Amino acid sequence: MGGVIECICTGLPVGLGEPIFSSLEADISRAVFSIPAVKAIEFGSGFLGSEKKGSENNDLFTIKNGNIVTKTNNAGGILGGLSNGMPIRMRIGFKPASSISRTQRTLDISTLSEIDLTVTGRHDPCVVPRAPPVVESIVSVIIADHALRSGFIGTVLE
């Protein structure tokens, strides 16, 4: 079985990220795709947003409790590669595990013939229940890196 994990990052400052060559979305995506079994990532309205008109998907700005916010969060907290102060919302898709106990057809490359393969041993039928702390950790590292580069936290030692 595969599945989807939603990750939401709150309380971030406006301006994390470096547009074009090191955008926040690009760096998060690159890191998340290094997790085995990840096959998709979307931010905000994601794929559903591609089916809407700009007038339907735009995030309109407003003031709430003295802060500039958006009425919706279709951008998922990132605009133009920079955090916009709204929660960063992403959904990560994981493929089903291929190491299953069911006999499957495969190829024996030494004989170039099809054979049956049965994987033995203990394997998770679904990696998704184990993945949330991995996703949270890797996203946190990328956000911390951008916060250091942008001067929002600490100093970068050389």
N, C-alpha and C positions, 0 to 999 in steps of 0.2 A: 504494500500500500504506500502511496505517496501522500502528500498533504501540503498545507499552506500554513506558514507562521506569520503572524502580524507582529511587527515591532514598532513601538511608538516612543519617540524621544521627546521629552518635554523640558521646558525651562532653559532652552538654548538662546543665546544672544543672536541678534540680527547680524548678518555679515560673515558667518563662518563659510569658508570655501574660497576657492580661487577660480573665477570663471575661465572657461575655455580649457586650459591645460590641466587643472586639478580641481574641477568642480566637486562640490560635496557629493552630489549624486554619483558622479563617476568613481570617486574614490571609495564610497560605500559599496557601490556595485562591484567594483573590482575585488574588494576584500570579501564580500559575501559570496561571490562566485568561486572563491578559493575553498569554500566549504564543500566537501564531497556530497554529491547528490543534488546540489542546487542547480536548477534548470531555468529559473525565472525570477525576476524581481520587478516590482512596480511601486511607484511612489504616488500617493494621493489617489486620484481617480483612475490612474493607470490606464489599462486597456479600455475600460469603459469610457474614459475621457476622450479617447480617439474617435468615439462614435458620436460625440456631441459637437455642437457648434461652439465657437469661441464665446458667444454671448451666454451660453448655458454652463460653460466650464470655468469662466473667469472667476477669480476670487476678488470680490469687491471689498475695499478697505473701509473701516469704520473705527470709531473710538469706543472703547469699553473700559470702564474704570480708569480713565486717563491714559490708556495705552492704545497704540495703533494695532489693530488686529484685522483679520479678514473675516467676513461673514460666513464663508465656507472655507474648506481647506482642500480644494481639488488639486492644488499644486503639491500637497503633501509636505508643506513646510519649507520647500526649496524653490526659489525662483531664480532663473539665470545662473544656476550653480551655487547660489548663496542661500544660507538659511534666512528665512524671513520673519522669525520670531514665533511662528505658529508651530505646533507639534509636528515633528518629522514623522510621517506615517508611511511605512513600507510593508509590503506583503512579499514573502519569499516562498517560491514554489519548489518543492522537493520531489524528485522522481521516486518511484517505487524501488526498493532494493532488488538487485538482480540476483543476488546470492540467496536463492530460495531452495527448499528441500525437494521441490517438484522436479522430476526428470525433464530435461530440456534438450533440444537438439543444438549441437554446436559443430565446430569444424576442428578436426585434428590436422594441424598445419604440417605435421611431419609426413602424413600420408595423403593430404588434401582430400580427405573423405569426411562425410558427415557421420557423427557418432552421438550417442546419448551421454549426457553428463548429469550426474546427481551430486549436488553439493552437500557435503556432510559437515557435522559440527554445529555449533551454536551460532546462529546469525539472527539479527533482529529482522522481523518481517517488515518493520517500518522504522526508519531512522528519525522521524519527526518528533516523537516524544523526548528524544535525547538532544534535539537541536536547539531549543530556545536559549539555554545558557551560552552556547557557542555563538549564536547570532548576536545576543546581547553583548558578549565580550568583544567580538570583532568590530561591531558598530561603535562601541564605546571607545575602542582604540583609535578609530578613524576620527571620531568627533574630538577626542582629546588632542590628537595630532593637529587638527585644524585649529583648535582653540589655542594651542601653543604657538603655532605659526602666525595666528592673527593677533596674538598678544592679549587674549582674553584671560589666560591663566599662565602663571609662572613665567620663567624665562628659558630660552633654549640655550643650553650650554654648548660651547664649541670645543 
